[in-house]
Every structure is written in C-alpha cells, then in structure tokens.
Amino acid sequence: NGRWALETSPAHSGYRVAHNVFQSNLVAIRFGSSGDAPSEFDHNCLRDNRFGFSTGFDHFVVNARVHHNDTFRHERAAYELARPTAQPNSTVDVTFDHNVSRQDGGSFGAYHLMSTHRTTVSQNIVESATRRAIHLDGGNEALHILDNTLGAQAAGIAQHSNPLPPSNHRVLIQGNTITGGTSAGIG
C-alpha cells in the first residue's frame, strides 16, 4: 500500500518477524497482535524509515517482545507504541530489550510511548538520538524503563511538555545511564 513495508494483524498472534532489513519506508512495520500467543520482532535491521516499529495509532499489541534489533536514522521514532489515550491499555505486556538505536528520533525520540500498560524498556542502547532517547506521552501505566544506556542531544527520558490525558502512572525509571542531553537527563 506504500505506507508500510509489512503489517501484522491485531486479530491474530504468535508472529515471529526475524532477520529482515526494512529500509526507506514510511513505516517499516505496522505491528499488531491479539496476545493469545506470544509474538516476537527480533534480529531485524531498520534503516532510514520515517517510523520503524509502530502500532500506527490503530493496532492493538498484546504479549509481544521486541528484541535484538538495530535501527538507524528514523525521522520520527524507531519504536512507537502509540494509541489515542481515549483507548487506554491497547498496548499490554510488551517488552523492548537488547535493541540498539543510532541517530533516531527527530520528532518523538528513539522510543515514543503512549497509552501502554505493563510495558518494559530494558537493556537497550540509544546512541546519538536526534532529540530524546525515550519520549513519554500520556496514558502509560506500569511502565518500567530499566538499565538502558541512553545518549541524546536534548534529553535521555522526557515527558511531553503538554502530555495528552490521562497522566502517566506507576512509571519506574531505574538503573539507566544517560549522557549527552543539553536540557535534562530525565525531564
């Protein structure tokens, strides 16, 4: 359709998308999963897309692991879990771990998180994010950001200055190494 290279349906689950290259797309992968069986997105290379891994604002993602991927130079966000906050808990039990992001995140950050529930971002590396390493919008609940190495031009972890309601609840930020920010490590 010219908008994304690959799409998985939120009506099904048990996907494994592995060992692919996604380059020069509007969206590399528009990911959805019902959560009945675990899904994985792993060992992929995503380069020079507008968005890398994204829910596309209308997909539900439940019970998924995104791990051991490499991303480079995404215009908006390398990883985006974003649903309108009027539909909370549309992203549930998602883990991002052992990913490496380089020069990603112009508008939103290498990771853009909104309306997630029980999401973990752990043991990832973000190098030279063009704005923020992790950008939080509203509606995140039971979010854990743990043991990451984050380098960004503006801020390591930042909440949007006017986040969409509802506010974020039970967010644990612990054990991260944050470098290079001109405005704040955590802001």
C-alpha positions in Angstrom: 0.0 0.0 0.0 3.0 2.3 0.0 2.7 3.2 3.7 4.4 0.3 5.4 6.7 -2.5 4.4 5.0 -5.2 6.5 1.8 -5.4 8.6 0.7 -7.9 11.2 -2.9 -8.1 12.2 -4.2 -7.3 15.7 -6.8 -10.0 15.2 -4.1 -12.8 15.4 -1.0 -13.6 17.4 2.1 -15.8 17.6 4.0 -13.8 15.0 7.8 -14.0 14.7 9.3 -11.5 12.4 13.1 -12.0 12.3 16.2 -11.5 10.2 14.9 -8.8 7.8 16.0 -5.5 6.5 13.5 -2.6 6.4 14.8 0.4 4.6 13.4 3.7 3.2 9.7 3.2 4.0 7.2 5.5 5.5 6.7 2.8 8.2 8.9 -0.3 8.4 6.4 -2.5 10.2 2.9 -1.8 11.5 2.7 -4.3 14.2 -0.5 -5.7 15.8 -1.1 -8.8 17.9 -4.0 -10.1 19.9 -1.8 -11.7 22.6 -3.4 -15.2 22.6 0.1 -16.5 21.8 3.4 -14.5 22.3 4.7 -12.6 19.3 8.3 -11.6 18.6 10.1 -9.0 16.4 13.8 -9.8 16.6 17.2 -9.6 14.9 16.0 -7.1 12.3 17.7 -4.1 10.8 15.6 -1.0 10.3 17.2 2.0 8.5 16.2 5.4 7.2 12.4 4.9 7.6 10.1 7.7 8.8 8.9 5.3 11.6 10.5 1.9 12.4 8.4 -0.4 14.5 4.9 1.2 15.0 1.4 0.4 16.0 0.2 3.0 13.6 -2.3 4.5 16.1 -5.0 1.9 15.4 -3.4 -1.5 16.2 -3.5 -3.3 19.5 -0.4 -5.1 20.6 -0.6 -7.6 23.5 2.0 -10.1 24.7 5.0 -9.2 22.5 8.7 -9.0 22.7 10.8 -6.7 20.5 14.5 -7.6 20.9 18.0 -7.6 19.4 17.1 -5.2 16.6 19.3 -2.5 15.1 17.8 0.8 14.0 19.4 3.8 12.2 18.3 7.3 11.3 14.5 7.2 11.7 12.9 10.6 11.1 10.1 10.3 13.7 10.7 7.3 16.0 12.5 4.0 15.8 9.9 2.3 18.1 6.4 3.7 18.6 3.7 2.3 20.8 1.0 5.0 20.4 -2.8 4.8 20.6 -5.2 7.6 21.3 -5.3 8.0 25.1 -9.1 7.7 24.9 -8.4 4.0 24.4 -6.2 3.0 27.3 -4.5 -0.3 27.7 -4.3 -1.0 23.9 -0.7 -2.0 24.3 -0.3 -4.5 27.1 2.7 -6.7 28.2 5.2 -5.5 25.6 8.9 -5.8 26.3 11.7 -4.0 24.4 15.1 -5.4 25.2 18.6 -5.6 23.8 17.9 -3.2 20.9 20.5 -0.8 19.5 19.3 2.6 18.1 21.6 5.1 16.4 20.7 8.6 15.3 16.9 8.0 15.6 14.0 10.0 16.8 13.6 13.5 15.3 10.2 14.4 16.5 9.4 11.9 19.2 12.5 10.1 20.3 14.0 6.8 19.6 11.2 5.3 21.7 7.7 7.0 21.7 5.3 5.5 24.3 1.6 6.5 24.7 -1.3 4.5 26.3 0.8 1.5 27.3 0.1 -0.9 30.1 2.8 -3.2 31.7 5.4 -2.2 29.1 9.2 -2.7 29.8 12.1 -0.9 28.1 15.2 -2.7 29.4 18.9 -3.1 28.5 18.7 -1.2 25.2 21.3 1.2 23.8 20.4 4.5 22.2 23.3 6.4 20.6 23.1 10.0 19.5 19.3 10.3 19.4 18.5 13.4 17.5 16.2 14.7 20.2 15.1 12.4 23.0 16.1 8.8 23.7 12.7 8.0 25.2 9.6 10.2 24.8 6.6 9.6 27.1 3.2 10.9 26.2 0.1 10.3 28.4 -1.7 7.2 29.4 1.2 4.9 30.3 0.6 2.7 33.3 3.0 0.3 35.0 5.8 1.3 32.7 9.4 0.2 33.5 12.4 1.8 32.0 15.4 -0.1 33.3 19.1 -0.5 32.8 19.3 1.3 29.4 22.3 3.2 28.0 20.8 6.4 26.6 22.6 9.1 24.6 20.6 12.0 23.2 21.0 15.6 22.0 18.2 17.0 24.1 17.1 14.6 26.9 17.5 11.0 27.9 13.9 10.4 29.1 11.3 13.1 28.7 7.6 13.5 29.2 5.9 15.7 26.6 5.5 19.3 27.8 1.8 19.0 27.4 1.1 15.3 27.6 -2.3 14.0 26.5 -4.5 13.0 29.3 -4.7 10.8 31.3 -1.4 11.2 33.0 1.3 8.5 33.4 1.0 6.3 36.5 3.4 3.8 38.2 6.4 4.6 36.0 9.6 3.1 37.3 12.9 4.6 35.9 15.9 2.8 37.4 19.5 1.9 36.6 19.8 3.9 33.3 23.0 5.6 32.1 22.1 8.9 30.4 24.6 11.0 28.5 24.8 14.0 26.1 21.5 15.8 26.9 21.5 19.5 26.7 18.2 20.1 28.6 17.8 17.2 31.1 18.8 13.6 31.7 15.3 12.9 32.9 12.8 15.7 32.3 
